[in-house]
Amino acid sequence: MNTDSQMQHSSRRAHRLALATIAPRIFAFCHTFGLTVWIAVVEGSGWTLILPGILLLLWPGVAYALAVSAQNSKRAEFRNLLYDSLLFGFWCSVLDFYVLATITIGLACLMNNLVVGGVRKMLISAVLFTTAALIGSALTGFKFRPYVSNNLDIYQWTGAVIYFLTIGRITYSQNRQIGRSIGEIQFQNRVFHALLDLGTVANRATNIHTLLDDSLNHLHSHFPDYGFAVFVQERQRCEVTRYAAVAGLSPKDEQRLKHLLASVRRQRVQPDTRPQTDEGENLYVMSMEGRLSLYEGWLIMKAPSQEDGLEQILSLFADQLAAATENKLLHLELKKTAERDGLTGLYNRGFLEAALQMSIQGKAQTPSLDFAVLMMDVDKLKEVNDHYGHVAGDQLISSVAKYLQLHCRDSDILARCGGDEFVILFPSADLTAAKRMANLIRDNLPEQRCIIDTASGEREELTLHLSLGFASSSEVPAIQVFALADQRMYEDKNQRRKQRVDDLGTASWPPL
């Protein structure tokens, strides 16, 4: 227990106020001791005045020890300043109220307490100074010494000027330190708010490009004097930049940073290294290595000046951005899994129904905005499954999907609706678009062949056959478009079956 107490005592540090007053207090009391010796020599009082004056030399050390050993160092230093007033008030009476010394010393005591404690502390200091002077007069007898010599006046004026200038310099330094502390706190608050809101900004993004752009613009809005860049590269092919974003940088800056990044990768420098550039830029590079599972990322910050701690701040930004990117990649992958058909990679029925509902709502809000649907059914899928096995049937479905993807536009929504059904939704088109696609398929599909591997290990060539049906919101109410396309598809299937029966004179399908 005693050991812990000693360790706590030894590690205790004086408040910055106590540290700031050490030098001025030593100077003031040493100067007053010199004044005492001068008066003792002039008056011939000798050691009777000099020996008590040694107390003036001991007090600065005692005051500092009291401040260091106190539980509250700042409060202890406030008391020390009041003790200064008591001691100086008493000593002015010892010096028979030498006018110049009494005025300058009294003003110094009042100013010290005013600066650190306000008017209230100054008034308390004045009361203590006066009380100590009266007590000293009562003990030593009241005497008044208006003047000693010109040289002593010069000595006292010089000391007073030096002391007041020193106090002014210390006050200025303290104010600058406070200003720097306030600036650091404000900067830390900006960092905190930027990090706090970064997650919200990232969650609103619909894809990785938007996430990186919005995140960097968000950081730039909090730090308008700074430029930001992020590069996400493939892990296996580091020369391929998959995603990139910049904020607060010119295109020329972006190109320079790409070259710099390549240099950093070649040199394998530490992530928190500040690369030196010919342009004299203050650049901070932070790797996202280990933060991303599929990619390697680099976050670069261009600062207006070199500042300590920016590496740690950039590391926080990199962690947050990497976490948001990784979460978004995972979210998009899960979303893709939920929206896509596992066999063909096309949209599934759930996604199609949601997109169809949006088209129906769009038609209700804007009657002039039509949409169309093309439904398709793969003929003879059951026969392929029965004759060659389900693996062969899956290959047939995949071949149809690849063929349809070749002819669809980016704006078209191609989905696999069921085992052998495909649907193309044309969100902003009329019947013409669906009819054009249907004619394209009818003209080119008979020429397509599908090579399948049968369950017995043999390879067979099959011809692709599709039944088609299309409809548009320009024909029927929007909610009936899908049903009408489905009806027409089955009519097409029955018509083609009847035609084959007539051509072959039998109800059986031609050989596969």
Disulfide bonds with the S-S distance in Angstrom:
none
